[in-house]
Amino acid sequence: MSATGSPAQDSTASDALLGTPWTALPDRLRARGLRWTPQRRVLVEVLSRTDGHVTGVELIERCRELDPATIPSTVYRTLDVLEDLGIVSHAHGVDGREEFHVLPAAEHGHLYCSACHAAWEVGLEEAQPLLDALERSRGFRVQLSHLSISGLCSECAASRA
């Protein structure tokens, strides 16, 4: 913790956590005319410790654990920039809430079980027949990262039969 008591100012602790591509972010943000603020540093620190999917609300809570003065609008504006940079991607769950995937390796959609609430990723190879069918029949190109399908998993379907 820094002399000011703010974890956001403690560059030694947060910089030690940041590895590629995190270390390049301050320069990438500055190249867009944005400042590398303590609030952005905290968000990037939280994201660097996050694997997979996380909601905006969860990110705000985690940031507030490090810096209670975290402002939601700053988190969401920074997430928009980080999405442009390919650091996160967002999708919407079946309940409509926004989820962020940190360092997405590949575009994917999601399946959600409406009974047990389990979720699975669906990759391009598996989704391609559906995407092709929708484009052929409707001329509609689906953004796979925004595809969320709700239904019953095999276990829940079997238990209801």
C-alpha positions in Angstrom: 0.0 0.0 0.0 1.3 3.5 -0.8 1.9 6.3 1.6 -1.5 7.7 0.6 -3.2 4.5 1.7 -4.5 4.0 -1.8 -3.9 0.5 -3.3 -4.3 2.1 -6.7 -1.1 4.1 -6.2 1.0 1.1 -5.3 2.7 0.4 -8.6 5.0 -2.2 -7.2 2.1 -4.5 -6.1 0.0 -4.1 -9.2 2.9 -4.1 -11.8 4.1 -7.4 -10.4 0.7 -8.9 -11.3 0.6 -7.5 -14.8 2.1 -9.6 -17.6 1.8 -9.4 -21.3 -0.6 -8.0 -22.7 -1.3 -6.1 -19.5 2.0 -4.3 -19.4 1.4 -2.6 -22.7 -2.0 -1.2 -21.7 -0.9 2.1 -20.2 0.9 3.0 -23.5 -2.0 1.7 -25.6 -4.5 3.8 -23.6 -2.3 6.9 -23.9 -2.0 6.3 -27.6 -5.8 6.8 -27.7 -5.5 10.0 -25.8 -6.6 8.5 -22.5 -4.8 8.8 -19.2 -3.5 5.9 -17.1 -5.5 6.8 -14.0 -5.4 5.0 -10.6 -9.0 3.8 -11.3 -8.0 2.3 -14.6 -5.0 0.7 -12.9 -7.3 -1.0 -10.4 -9.6 -2.3 -13.0 -6.7 -3.7 -15.1 -5.3 -5.3 -11.9 -8.7 -7.0 -11.2 -9.0 -8.1 -14.9 -5.5 -9.5 -14.9 -6.5 -11.8 -12.0 -9.8 -12.8 -13.7 -10.2 -15.9 -15.8 -13.1 -16.5 -18.1 -16.4 -14.6 -17.7 -17.3 -11.9 -15.2 -20.2 -9.4 -15.0 -19.8 -5.7 -14.8 -21.3 -5.7 -11.3 -18.7 -8.3 -10.1 -15.9 -6.2 -11.6 -17.1 -3.1 -9.8 -17.3 -5.1 -6.5 -13.8 -6.5 -6.9 -12.4 -3.0 -7.8 -14.1 -1.5 -4.7 -12.3 -4.1 -2.6 -9.1 -2.4 -3.7 -10.4 1.1 -4.1 -13.7 1.9 -2.4 -14.1 5.1 -4.5 -14.5 3.1 -7.7 -17.1 4.7 -9.9 -19.2 2.3 -12.1 -19.2 4.7 -15.1 -15.4 4.7 -15.1 -15.4 0.9 -15.1 -17.8 0.6 -17.9 -16.2 3.3 -20.1 -12.8 1.6 -19.6 -14.3 -1.8 -20.4 -15.6 -0.3 -23.7 -12.0 0.8 -24.6 -10.5 -2.5 -23.5 -13.0 -4.3 -25.8 -11.8 -2.1 -28.7 -8.3 -3.2 -27.8 -9.3 -6.9 -27.7 -8.6 -7.3 -24.0 -12.2 -8.2 -23.2 -15.3 -9.0 -25.2 -18.8 -8.7 -24.0 -22.0 -10.7 -24.4 -25.4 -10.8 -22.9 -26.6 -13.8 -20.9 -30.2 -15.1 -21.2 -31.2 -12.8 -18.4 -29.9 -9.8 -20.3 -27.0 -9.0 -18.0 -23.8 -8.1 -19.6 -20.9 -10.4 -19.2 -17.2 -9.8 -20.0 -14.8 -12.5 -21.2 -11.2 -11.6 -20.3 -8.6 -12.2 -23.0 -10.9 -14.2 -25.3 -8.9 -16.8 -27.2 -11.7 -17.3 -29.8 -15.2 -16.0 -30.5 -17.9 -18.2 -28.9 -21.5 -18.3 -27.9 -23.2 -19.7 -24.9 -25.7 -22.4 -23.9 -27.6 -21.9 -20.6 -29.7 -24.5 -18.8 -32.9 -22.9 -17.5 -33.3 -25.5 -14.8 -29.8 -25.9 -13.2 -28.4 -22.6 -14.5 -25.2 -24.3 -15.8 -23.5 -22.6 -18.8 -21.3 -23.9 -21.6 -19.3 -22.2 -24.4 -20.1 -23.0 -28.0 -17.2 -22.5 -30.4 -17.4 -21.6 -34.0 -16.9 -25.1 -35.3 -19.9 -26.4 -33.4 -22.1 -23.4 -34.1 -21.2 -23.0 -37.8 -24.1 -25.2 -39.2 -26.6 -23.0 -37.3 -24.9 -19.8 -38.4 -24.8 -21.0 -42.0 -28.5 -22.0 -41.9 -29.6 -18.6 -40.6 -27.5 -16.8 -43.2 -29.0 -19.0 -46.0 -32.6 -18.8 -44.9 -32.7 -15.2 -43.6 -29.7 -13.5 -45.0 -28.7 -12.9 -41.3 -25.1 -13.0 -40.1 -25.0 -13.9 -36.4 -22.3 -12.4 -34.2 -21.3 -15.6 -32.4 -20.1 -13.8 -29.3 -23.7 -12.5 -28.8 -25.4 -15.8 -29.3 -27.0 -17.1 -26.1 -29.3 -20.1 -26.2 -31.5 -21.2 -23.3 -32.8 -24.7 -22.9 -32.4 -27.8 -20.8 -29.2 -29.7 -20.4 -29.3 -33.5 -20.9 -29.5 -34.2 -17.1 -32.3 -31.7 -16.5 -34.2 -32.9 -19.6 -33.9 -36.5 -18.5 -35.1 -35.7 -14.9 -38.2 -34.0 -16.3 -39.0 -36.9 -18.7 
